[in-house]
Amino acid sequence: MKKNLSLREIQLKELNILKEVVKILEKHNLKYSLCGGTLIGALRHKGFIPWDDDIDIFMPRPDYDKLIQLSSEIDDVNLKLCCYENGTGFLPICKIKDETIKIIDDAAISEGREQDNIWIDIFPIDALPDNLKQRKKLYKKYSIYRKLFIISRNKINFSNKKIFSIEFIKECIRVLVKPISKFITAKQLIKIATKLDWNNAKYVGDIVWGYGEKEMLNKSDFDDLIDIDFEGNKFKVIKNYDYYLKRVYGNYMELPPENERGGHGIKALEK
């Protein structure tokens, strides 16, 4: 009989994934850092944000690419590395999944996303142009491609949308754009994000799935990692975490309003 997992049980299953992945990263001297809500949780709660139900880390592109080549080691600890590059995913990011935990995510199903098992997200950090205008041009181009990519994956849905409402008009635009969007895949997104050479870059950031220029960092930030407590374990984070989090989230140590406290709302079944 399958068991429905509580939010806390989901969090602990994800923590186990992270611990196994970090063992492999450290074995191969690959750099990573907790990021996003996971990093906020570590600083504000010494663990998960109480209502959060996922884990995020990011990695420099060279280390990220090396991780993808370690799929067999991930498999050896009963996990699965899913990404576009190895043909097991369609997103331009990597997911490490525990296939013994089935996810029921209605939003993911309706939006054509690939949430089917408990997972953690790994985001590649790529080289950015030194020049401000060139960076803005890159992000603008990428934003257009990413929107088209999302449209290509989402299902058209006119239900509960009043005729001529903003939501209705947006859906009509998606209908018109969808045939074009089908030509945009993760391959194009990765190609744009990796155009510049990491070794020659001064600035880097999460181009493929992040918050745009707000996430810009100095490449040297990944040379200065420190340990931080998360759920009774030590994990790596960039030492310059305060600059990064304030740019993206503002006062990240302040709790958000209650109506903004929510995760993916997933349901999980253990085999």
C-alpha positions, 0 to 999 in steps of 0.5 A: 500500500502506498503511503501519503507523505506529509510536508515534513516527510517530503522535506526529509526525503529531499534532504536525503537526495541532497546529502547523497549528491553532495557526497558525489560532488565533494568526491570529485571536487565539484563546486556548488552552493545552496541558493534561492529559498533553500539558502534563505531557509538555512539562514533564517530557519537553520533548515527548510523554510517551514512551508517550502517543499523543494531544494535548490543549488547552483553550480558553475557551468564547468562543474555542472557539466562534469556532474552530468557525466557522473550519472552512473554514480547518481544511479548507484545511490538509487537516484536518477539524474535528469537533464536535457543533455543526457536525454532524460529531461526537457528543461535546461536545468538538472533534476536529481530524482528519487524514483521511489517517491511518486509526485502528484502535482496538478499544476505541473501536469497542466503546464507540461512540466516534468515533476513526477518524483521527489527531486532537487533542482540544480541550476547552472551558472554561466558566463556573462558579458562584462559590458552592461549593454551586452548583458541587458541584450543577452537577458532580453534575448534569452527572456524571449526564447524562454517565454516561447519555450514555456508556451511550447510546454504549457497547455492552452486553457480557456476554462474560467476565463471571461471573454476579452479579459486579460487572461483570455487575451493572453491565452489567445496570444499563446494560441497564435504563438504556440506553432512557432514556440514548438521550435524552441527547445532546451538546446537553444536555451543552453546554446544562448546561455553558454555562448561565452567562455567561463574561463574568461568571464568576470561576471556570471549568473543563472541565465537559464532559469533565474531572476535575470540580472539580479542574480549576477555574481562575480565569478570569484564568488565561487572561489570563496565558499563557506559552510552553513548549517541546514537541517543539522548538516553542513553544506557549501554556500557562496561567502557573498550570499548576503549580496546575492539574496538582497538583490534577488529577494530584498530583506530575506530575513523578514517573513513574507505575508501569510498569503505568500507562504506556500510551496509547490503544493505537491502530494507525494506517495511512497512505494 
